[in-house]
């Protein structure tokens, strides 16, 4: 029994950029949600005291930042004495932006206004992510909860 044909490539994350110590840094255009899932899978099994955990932040940054901009980004971070708590939120925001990008797929629902009010939980998303720094497993749970509420 053939279940059908599946798979439609998501658009690349072109146009996502930010200013970092006066320099424009682009997001990795090939970054996708599954890259983050893979990162979380690896990081989730690692204790925050594990020396490899700090190194994973550089891997996460390399995954999120455009390959042509990464060395500039990392050099700026080093020159400005940035730490894990400075780098990680930037990468999280890049992943959020990639997840929010328009897919270009048509919707079966109307384009009218939503009758559902925005919950206070959505407003507190960043605060929740901050409170679970060092616990990527719990951060993933927050992300999945947010996705379930907005689906």
C-alpha positions as CSV (number, residue, x, y, z in Angstrom):
1,X,0.0,0.0,0.0
2,X,1.4,3.3,-1.1
3,X,0.8,6.1,1.5
4,X,1.4,8.9,-1.0
5,X,4.2,11.3,-1.7
6,X,5.7,13.3,1.1
7,X,8.3,16.0,1.4
8,X,8.5,19.6,0.4
9,X,11.7,21.5,1.1
10,X,11.3,24.5,3.4
11,X,12.6,27.8,2.0
12,X,16.1,28.8,3.1
13,X,16.4,31.3,5.9
14,X,17.6,34.1,3.7
15,X,17.4,37.6,5.0
16,X,17.7,36.8,8.7
17,X,20.5,38.9,10.1
18,X,21.4,41.0,13.2
19,X,23.9,43.6,14.2
20,X,26.6,42.5,16.5
21,X,29.1,45.0,17.8
22,X,28.5,47.2,14.7
23,X,28.8,44.3,12.2
24,X,25.9,42.7,10.2
25,X,25.9,39.0,10.8
26,X,23.7,36.7,8.8
27,X,21.9,33.6,9.9
28,X,22.9,30.3,8.3
29,X,20.4,30.1,5.3
30,X,20.3,26.3,5.5
31,X,19.5,26.2,9.2
32,X,16.4,24.2,9.8
33,X,14.4,23.0,12.9
34,X,15.9,19.5,12.6
35,X,19.4,21.0,13.1
36,X,18.2,22.3,16.4
37,X,16.6,19.0,17.3
38,X,19.9,17.2,16.6
39,X,21.7,19.8,18.7
40,X,19.2,19.4,21.6
41,X,19.4,15.6,21.3
42,X,23.2,15.7,21.8
43,X,23.2,18.5,24.4
44,X,20.2,17.1,26.3
45,X,22.2,14.1,27.5
46,X,25.0,16.2,28.7
47,X,25.3,17.5,32.3
48,X,25.8,21.3,32.5
49,X,29.1,20.6,34.4
50,X,30.4,18.5,31.5
51,X,33.4,20.4,30.0
52,X,32.1,19.5,26.5
53,X,28.9,21.5,27.2
54,X,30.6,24.8,26.9
55,X,32.2,23.7,23.6
56,X,28.7,22.8,22.3
57,X,27.8,26.5,22.4
58,X,30.4,27.2,19.7
59,X,29.0,24.3,17.7
60,X,25.5,25.8,18.2
61,X,26.7,29.2,17.1
62,X,28.5,27.7,14.0
63,X,25.2,26.0,13.2
64,X,23.2,29.2,13.4
65,X,25.5,31.8,11.9
66,X,26.2,32.0,8.2
67,X,29.4,30.1,7.4
68,X,30.9,33.2,5.8
69,X,30.2,35.3,8.9
70,X,31.0,32.9,11.6
71,X,34.7,33.8,12.0
72,X,33.8,37.5,12.3
73,X,31.0,36.7,14.8
74,X,33.3,34.6,16.9
75,X,36.2,37.1,16.8
76,X,33.8,39.9,17.8
77,X,32.5,37.8,20.7
78,X,36.1,37.1,21.9
79,X,37.2,40.7,21.5
80,X,34.3,41.9,23.5
81,X,34.7,39.2,26.2
82,X,31.4,37.6,25.6
83,X,30.4,34.4,27.4
84,X,28.1,31.5,27.0
85,X,25.2,33.5,28.5
86,X,25.7,36.1,25.8
87,X,26.1,33.8,22.8
88,X,23.4,31.2,23.6
89,X,20.4,33.7,23.5
90,X,21.5,35.0,20.1
91,X,21.5,31.5,18.7
92,X,18.1,30.8,20.3
93,X,16.7,33.9,18.6
94,X,18.1,32.8,15.3
95,X,16.4,29.4,15.7
96,X,13.1,31.2,16.6
97,X,13.3,33.4,13.6
98,X,13.9,30.5,11.3
99,X,10.9,28.7,12.8
100,X,8.8,31.9,12.3
101,X,9.7,32.4,8.7
102,X,6.9,32.2,6.1
103,X,6.8,28.8,4.5
104,X,5.0,30.0,1.4
105,X,2.5,27.1,1.6
106,X,-1.1,28.0,1.2
107,X,-3.5,27.8,4.1
108,X,-6.9,26.2,4.2
109,X,-8.0,28.7,6.9
110,X,-9.3,32.2,6.3
111,X,-7.0,35.2,6.4
112,X,-9.3,36.9,8.8
113,X,-8.4,37.9,12.4
114,X,-8.0,35.2,14.9
115,X,-10.7,35.0,17.6
116,X,-8.2,33.6,20.1
117,X,-6.5,36.0,22.4
118,X,-2.7,35.8,22.8
119,X,-2.0,34.0,26.0
120,X,0.3,35.4,28.7
121,X,2.3,32.2,28.2
122,X,3.4,33.4,24.8
123,X,4.5,36.7,26.2
124,X,6.6,34.9,28.8
125,X,8.3,32.6,26.3
126,X,11.7,34.4,26.4
127,X,11.5,34.4,30.2
128,X,10.8,30.7,30.3
129,X,13.7,30.0,27.9
130,X,16.0,32.1,30.1
131,X,15.0,30.3,33.2
132,X,16.0,27.0,31.7
133,X,19.5,28.1,30.5
134,X,21.8,25.1,30.8
135,X,18.8,22.7,30.4
136,X,18.3,22.2,26.7
137,X,15.8,19.4,27.4
138,X,13.5,21.7,29.3
139,X,14.0,24.5,26.7
140,X,12.9,22.0,24.0
141,X,9.8,21.3,26.2
142,X,9.0,25.0,26.3
143,X,9.4,25.3,22.5
144,X,7.2,22.3,21.9
145,X,4.6,23.6,24.3
146,X,4.5,26.9,22.5
147,X,4.2,25.1,19.1
148,X,1.3,23.0,20.4
149,X,-0.6,26.1,21.7
150,X,-0.2,27.9,18.4
151,X,-1.0,25.0,16.1
